[in-house]
C-alpha cells in the first residue's frame, strides 16, 4: 500500500472568496503535487465547505479541509500523522491576540509531533505588540525553512531572532498559477457587456473597499480613515473618466465578492462619483483564480489596489498601475521590477494618477517585454520553498 504524504496548510484566508488567497492555496499545492506522488493536503480554515468546493473544481489533488475551532480535535490528530506543516504564502503575521495564540498552538503541535515547518513566502503587516513579536519569535525558532516575500517581513524576522543565513526573500507562489482555457473568460466578459467586435479597448479597474478599524480590517491591511477611503474613490473615478474620454472601455474586475470585503461596493461608489460611471462594464460575479490572468489578458492595462490583482495582471501580461495604500503593495511591485508604476496616495496627486496611467498605456509594449523577462525569474523564485520542502520530506 502506497504511503500518503500528509501536508498541513495554514497561513492565508483559504476559506474566503478572496481570489488571492484561493490562488495561494492552489499554486502551493500545485507546486508540491508536482514533486509528490501521493499527496494529501489538510487545510485548516474557518470555511471548510468553500475550500472543498473550489479545490474540487480547480485541483486534482486530495484535500481535507478542517474547521479551525469546530474540528480542533481532528486538527490535533492530523498533526500526529503529518509529514509537513506549511505556513502558506499569505499574511499570517499581524497584531491580534487570539490569532497569535492560535498560531502558537499550531507551532506547539508541530513541535510535539516533530512535524517540520516551512514558512512559504509569507508576509507581515506592521507589528507593534510585544506579545505578537514574541509569538513570531516562537514560530521562527521551530521553522526549518523561512522564506518571505518582502523586505519589511525580512527585517521583522531579523528583529525577532532569525539569523540572516536562515532568511530568503522569494516570490509569491501565485506567480506559478496555472490558467484555465480562455473560453470561460470570454463568457465572463460577455456577461459584463463586452463584445469582441467593439472598437474600444478594455482597461481593467480593480479597486478595494478601504475600511476603517472595524475589528476585522486590521487582519488584511492598516485600517484606513474615511478621508483615505474617499480619496481612493475620487482617484479611481478620475481615471475612469479619463479612460472613457480617451477612447478606452473601463471594466471593473473584482478580487472578492463577499462582504465586508466586497470589491463591488467600491465599484458602486466609484461609478456614482464618476461622470461616465454608467459607461463602465462591471464583472458582477466571482472570478476564479485560474481565470483571473485571462481576464486581464484581454485588457490593455489595469489600475489595481490588491496584491493579487497585480500578480494576476502580471500573469496576463497586462501592465498595471498599483494604488499603493499599504507597504505590501509597493513590495510586490518592486518584486516585479515595476517600481515606476506605483501610485502612492499619500504623496501623489489625482492628476499624477492620470499622467502615470497615460504613460503606462503609451509604454505598454515595453512594459509587456519587461514583464516577460521577469516572469521566469519570479517563477523560479516561487519554486524555492517547494524545493526546500521536498528536501525536508526526503529526509524523513
ZIGIPE-V713853 format. One record per residue. N is the residue number from 1. RES is the residue in three letters. PHI is phi in radians with two decimals (999 if undefined). PSI is psi in whole degrees, -180 to 180 (999 if undefined). OMEGA is omega as a letter, one per 40 degrees, with the letter a starting at -180 (999 if undefined). Layout:
{{N	RES	PHI	PSI	OMEGA} {N	RES	PHI	PSI	OMEGA}}
//
This chain:
{{1	UNK	999	131	a} {2	UNK	-1.22	140	i} {3	UNK	-1.40	129	i} {4	UNK	-1.45	134	i} {5	UNK	-1.60	113	a} {6	UNK	-1.72	122	a} {7	UNK	-2.12	126	i} {8	UNK	-1.65	134	i} {9	UNK	-2.12	135	i} {10	UNK	-2.74	155	i} {11	UNK	2.27	0	i} {12	UNK	-2.50	173	a} {13	UNK	-1.51	63	a} {14	UNK	-1.04	-29	a} {15	UNK	-1.62	20	i} {16	UNK	-1.85	169	i} {17	UNK	-1.63	26	i} {18	UNK	-1.40	116	a} {19	UNK	-0.96	-39	a} {20	UNK	-1.09	-44	a} {21	UNK	-1.19	-38	i} {22	UNK	-1.14	-38	i} {23	UNK	-1.09	-37	i} {24	UNK	-1.10	-48	a} {25	UNK	-1.09	-46	a} {26	UNK	-1.15	-42	a} {27	UNK	-1.26	-39	i} {28	UNK	-1.12	-45	a} {29	UNK	-1.25	-32	i} {30	UNK	-1.04	-47	a} {31	UNK	-1.11	-46	i} {32	UNK	-1.17	-40	a} {33	UNK	-1.11	-27	i} {34	UNK	-1.10	-30	a} {35	UNK	-1.87	1	a} {36	UNK	-2.24	125	a} {37	UNK	-1.20	-45	a} {38	UNK	-2.18	81	a} {39	UNK	-1.73	141	i} {40	UNK	-2.24	125	a} {41	UNK	-1.88	117	i} {42	UNK	-1.66	117	a} {43	UNK	-1.88	119	i} {44	UNK	-1.56	123	a} {45	UNK	-2.71	163	i} {46	UNK	-1.58	-5	a} {47	UNK	-2.48	75	a} {48	UNK	-1.02	-36	a} {49	UNK	-1.08	-42	a} {50	UNK	-1.19	-42	i} {51	UNK	-1.04	-44	i} {52	UNK	-1.07	-39	a} {53	UNK	-1.14	-52	a} {54	UNK	-1.42	-27	i} {55	UNK	-1.25	-34	i} {56	UNK	-1.13	-35	a} {57	UNK	-1.39	-36	a} {58	UNK	-2.02	7	a} {59	UNK	-2.53	151	i} {60	UNK	-1.76	2	a} {61	UNK	-1.58	169	a} {62	UNK	-1.57	127	a} {63	UNK	-2.15	139	i} {64	UNK	-2.18	94	i} {65	UNK	-1.36	133	a} {66	UNK	-2.16	135	i} {67	UNK	-1.23	133	a} {68	UNK	-1.07	-30	i} {69	UNK	-1.95	-51	a} {70	UNK	-1.15	-25	a} {71	UNK	-2.08	35	a} {72	UNK	-1.11	-34	i} {73	UNK	-1.10	-37	i} {74	UNK	-1.19	-34	i} {75	UNK	-1.09	-45	i} {76	UNK	-1.04	-45	i} {77	UNK	-1.08	-39	i} {78	UNK	-1.09	-41	i} {79	UNK	-1.11	-33	a} {80	UNK	-1.18	-19	a} {81	UNK	-2.10	7	a} {82	UNK	-1.40	156	i} {83	UNK	-1.82	-20	a} {84	UNK	-2.78	145	i} {85	UNK	-2.10	122	a} {86	UNK	-1.99	119	i} {87	UNK	-1.37	105	a} {88	UNK	-1.74	87	i} {89	UNK	1.32	-12	a} {90	UNK	-1.64	-142	i} {91	UNK	-2.13	77	a} {92	UNK	-1.47	1	a} {93	UNK	-2.01	112	i} {94	UNK	-2.77	164	a} {95	UNK	-1.32	105	i} {96	UNK	-2.85	120	a} {97	UNK	-1.04	-52	a} {98	UNK	-1.08	-43	i} {99	UNK	-1.05	-43	a} {100	UNK	-1.11	-38	i} {101	UNK	-1.16	-43	i} {102	UNK	-1.07	-44	i} {103	UNK	-1.04	-44	i} {104	UNK	-1.12	-37	i} {105	UNK	-1.11	-42	i} {106	UNK	-1.15	-41	i} {107	UNK	-1.13	-38	i} {108	UNK	-1.09	-43	i} {109	UNK	-1.10	-41	i} {110	UNK	-1.06	-40	a} {111	UNK	-1.24	-46	a} {112	UNK	-1.02	-44	a} {113	UNK	-1.66	8	i} {114	UNK	0.97	48	i} {115	UNK	-1.74	117	a} {116	UNK	-1.02	144	a} {117	UNK	-2.04	135	i} {118	UNK	-2.13	125	i} {119	UNK	-1.61	111	a} {120	UNK	-1.79	96	i} {121	UNK	0.79	50	a} {122	UNK	-1.41	168	i} {123	UNK	-2.39	169	a} {124	UNK	-2.40	146	i} {125	UNK	-1.43	178	i} {126	UNK	-1.18	127	a} {127	UNK	-1.87	122	i} {128	UNK	-1.98	-25	a} {129	UNK	-1.31	131	i} {130	UNK	-1.13	-35	i} {131	UNK	-1.15	-43	i} {132	UNK	-1.04	-43	i} {133	UNK	-1.14	-36	i} {134	UNK	-1.10	-42	i} {135	UNK	-1.17	-37	i} {136	UNK	-1.13	-41	i} {137	UNK	-1.03	-40	i} {138	UNK	-1.11	-44	i} {139	UNK	-1.04	-48	a} {140	UNK	-1.14	-30	a} {141	UNK	-1.17	-24	a} {142	UNK	-1.80	-26	a} {143	UNK	-1.09	134	i} {144	UNK	-1.46	-30	i} {145	UNK	-2.28	130	a} {146	UNK	-2.22	104	i} {147	UNK	-2.17	144	i} {148	UNK	-2.34	170	a} {149	UNK	-1.91	4	a} {150	UNK	-2.69	161	a} {151	UNK	-1.14	-36	i} {152	UNK	-1.01	-47	a} {153	UNK	-1.19	-38	i} {154	UNK	-0.99	-48	a} {155	UNK	-1.19	-37	i} {156	UNK	-1.07	-44	a} {157	UNK	-1.11	-39	i} {158	UNK	-1.09	-44	i} {159	UNK	-1.06	-32	a} {160	UNK	-1.61	14	i} {161	UNK	1.87	-4	i} {162	UNK	-1.30	140	i} {163	UNK	-1.40	148	a} {164	UNK	-1.07	-33	a} {165	UNK	-1.29	-9	i} {166	UNK	-1.52	-24	a} {167	UNK	-1.66	140	i} {168	UNK	-2.45	138	i} {169	UNK	-1.65	119	a} {170	UNK	-2.28	160	a} {171	UNK	-1.26	153	i} {172	UNK	-1.00	138	a} {173	UNK	-1.06	-26	a} {174	UNK	-1.13	-15	i} {175	UNK	-1.15	-13	i} {176	UNK	-1.81	5	a} {177	UNK	-1.08	127	i} {178	UNK	-1.33	137	a} {179	UNK	-1.68	154	i} {180	UNK	-1.32	173	i} {181	UNK	-1.14	161	a} {182	UNK	-1.48	-5	a} {183	UNK	-1.04	-44	a} {184	UNK	-1.11	-34	a} {185	UNK	-1.16	-43	i} {186	UNK	-1.06	-41	i} {187	UNK	-1.17	-39	i} {188	UNK	-1.08	-47	i} {189	UNK	-1.16	-37	i} {190	UNK	-1.10	-40	i} {191	UNK	-1.15	-23	i} {192	UNK	-1.48	-8	i} {193	UNK	2.03	-3	a} {194	UNK	-1.33	142	i} {195	UNK	-2.23	125	a} {196	UNK	-1.05	-16	a} {197	UNK	-1.60	-1	a} {198	UNK	-1.20	152	a} {199	UNK	-1.36	-40	a} {200	UNK	-1.27	135	i} {201	UNK	-1.41	142	i} {202	UNK	-1.29	141	i} {203	UNK	-2.31	127	a} {204	UNK	-1.52	141	i} {205	UNK	-2.12	121	i} {206	UNK	-2.22	80	i} {207	UNK	-1.41	179	i} {208	UNK	-2.42	141	i} {209	UNK	-1.21	114	a} {210	UNK	-1.59	120	a} {211	UNK	-1.91	152	i} {212	UNK	-1.37	175	i} {213	UNK	-1.03	116	a} {214	UNK	-2.35	17	a} {215	UNK	1.54	-8	a} {216	UNK	-2.37	-32	a} {217	UNK	-1.01	-34	a} {218	UNK	-1.14	-14	i} {219	UNK	-1.41	-8	a} {220	UNK	-2.01	-37	a} {221	UNK	-2.89	173	i} {222	UNK	-1.18	120	a} {223	UNK	-0.93	143	a} {224	UNK	-1.80	158	i} {225	UNK	-1.45	167	i} {226	UNK	-1.06	-38	a} {227	UNK	-1.21	-34	i} {228	UNK	-1.18	-38	i} {229	UNK	-1.13	-42	i} {230	UNK	-1.13	-36	i} {231	UNK	-1.08	-43	i} {232	UNK	-1.04	-45	i} {233	UNK	-1.03	-46	a} {234	UNK	-1.10	-42	a} {235	UNK	-1.24	-43	i} {236	UNK	-1.13	-38	i} {237	UNK	-1.11	-40	i} {238	UNK	-1.12	-41	i} {239	UNK	-1.18	-40	i} {240	UNK	-1.00	-49	a} {241	UNK	-1.10	-42	i} {242	UNK	-1.09	-41	i} {243	UNK	-1.07	-47	a} {244	UNK	-1.12	-43	a} {245	UNK	-1.15	-21	a} {246	UNK	-1.88	20	i} {247	UNK	1.56	11	i} {248	UNK	-1.78	160	i} {249	UNK	-1.89	103	i} {250	UNK	-1.20	142	i} {251	UNK	-2.44	130	i} {252	UNK	-1.44	131	a} {253	UNK	-2.15	107	a} {254	UNK	-1.46	149	i} {255	UNK	-1.79	-19	a} {256	UNK	-2.53	136	a} {257	UNK	-2.19	24	i} {258	UNK	-2.20	131	i} {259	UNK	-1.14	149	e} {260	UNK	-1.55	5	a} {261	UNK	-1.87	31	a} {262	UNK	-1.35	116	a} {263	UNK	-1.11	-24	a} {264	UNK	-1.17	-24	i} {265	UNK	-1.15	-43	i} {266	UNK	-1.10	-41	i} {267	UNK	-0.96	-49	a} {268	UNK	-1.14	-35	i} {269	UNK	-1.11	-40	a} {270	UNK	-1.22	-44	i} {271	UNK	-1.03	-41	i} {272	UNK	-1.14	-38	a} {273	UNK	-1.35	-35	a} {274	UNK	-1.31	146	i} {275	UNK	-1.12	-39	a} {276	UNK	-1.91	30	a} {277	UNK	-0.99	-38	a} {278	UNK	-1.24	-13	i} {279	UNK	-1.41	-17	a} {280	UNK	-1.31	142	i} {281	UNK	-1.42	157	i} {282	UNK	-2.52	126	i} {283	UNK	-1.39	106	a} {284	UNK	-1.78	43	a} {285	UNK	-2.73	168	a} {286	UNK	-1.17	137	i} {287	UNK	-1.84	132	a} {288	UNK	-1.53	150	a} {289	UNK	-0.93	-40	a} {290	UNK	-1.33	-5	i} {291	UNK	-1.79	-15	a} {292	UNK	-1.09	-47	a} {293	UNK	-1.05	-37	i} {294	UNK	-1.16	-34	i} {295	UNK	-1.08	-49	a} {296	UNK	-1.17	-27	a} {297	UNK	-1.08	-26	i} {298	UNK	-1.44	-3	a} {299	UNK	-1.87	147	i} {300	UNK	-1.27	-32	a} {301	UNK	-2.86	175	a} {302	UNK	-2.57	148	i} {303	UNK	-2.04	114	a} {304	UNK	-2.19	153	i} {305	UNK	-2.21	18	i} {306	UNK	-2.26	143	a} {307	UNK	-0.99	-49	a} {308	UNK	-1.43	-10	i} {309	UNK	-1.15	-44	i} {310	UNK	-1.15	-43	a} {311	UNK	-1.15	-45	a} {312	UNK	-1.25	-31	i} {313	UNK	-1.12	-42	i} {314	UNK	-1.02	-46	i} {315	UNK	-1.11	-29	i} {316	UNK	-1.55	10	i} {317	UNK	0.93	45	a} {318	UNK	-2.03	105	a} {319	UNK	-1.01	140	a} {320	UNK	-2.31	153	i} {321	UNK	-1.83	128	a} {322	UNK	-1.70	126	i} {323	UNK	-1.45	94	a} {324	UNK	-1.60	82	i} {325	UNK	-1.53	-7	i} {326	UNK	-2.45	159	a} {327	UNK	-1.17	-22	i} {328	UNK	-1.15	-26	i} {329	UNK	-1.25	-41	i} {330	UNK	-1.10	-41	a} {331	UNK	-1.08	-43	a} {332	UNK	-1.22	-34	i} {333	UNK	-1.19	-39	i} {334	UNK	-1.11	-38	i} {335	UNK	-1.12	-31	i} {336	UNK	-1.54	6	a} {337	UNK	1.06	40	a} {338	UNK	-2.20	41	a} {339	UNK	-1.08	-26	a} {340	UNK	-1.40	4	i} {341	UNK	-2.03	34	i} {342	UNK	-1.88	121	i} {343	UNK	-1.75	120	a} {344	UNK	-1.84	109	a} {345	UNK	-1.08	-22	i} {346	UNK	-1.31	-21	a} {347	UNK	-2.12	-32	a} {348	UNK	-1.66	151	a} {349	UNK	-1.64	164	i} {350	UNK	-1.00	-37	i} {351	UNK	-1.11	-35	i} {352	UNK	-1.19	-31	i} {353	UNK	-1.06	-45	i} {354	UNK	-1.17	-43	i} {355	UNK	-1.08	-45	a} {356	UNK	-1.13	-40	a} {357	UNK	-1.20	-38	i} {358	UNK	-1.06	-41	i} {359	UNK	-1.15	-37	i} {360	UNK	-1.08	-43	i} {361	UNK	-1.15	-38	i} {362	UNK	-1.17	-39	a} {363	UNK	-1.66	17	a} {364	UNK	-0.91	-48	a} {365	UNK	-1.14	-39	i} {366	UNK	-1.13	-40	i} {367	UNK	-1.17	-40	i} {368	UNK	-1.08	-42	i} {369	UNK	-1.09	-41	i} {370	UNK	-1.13	-42	a} {371	UNK	-1.12	-38	i} {372	UNK	-1.10	-39	i} {373	UNK	-1.13	-41	a} {374	UNK	-1.31	-24	a} {375	UNK	-0.99	-50	a} {376	UNK	-1.20	-34	i} {377	UNK	-1.06	-46	a} {378	UNK	-1.20	-37	i} {379	UNK	-1.11	-40	i} {380	UNK	-1.18	-42	i} {381	UNK	-1.04	-42	a} {382	UNK	-1.13	-20	a} {383	UNK	-1.51	-12	a} {384	UNK	-1.06	-48	i} {385	UNK	-1.07	-36	i} {386	UNK	-1.06	-47	a} {387	UNK	-1.10	-39	i} {388	UNK	-1.13	-41	i} {389	UNK	-1.11	-41	i} {390	UNK	-1.12	-37	i} {391	UNK	-1.13	-39	i} {392	UNK	-1.08	-42	a} {393	UNK	-1.17	-34	i} {394	UNK	-1.19	-24	a} {395	UNK	-1.41	-12	a} {396	UNK	-1.28	999	999}}
//
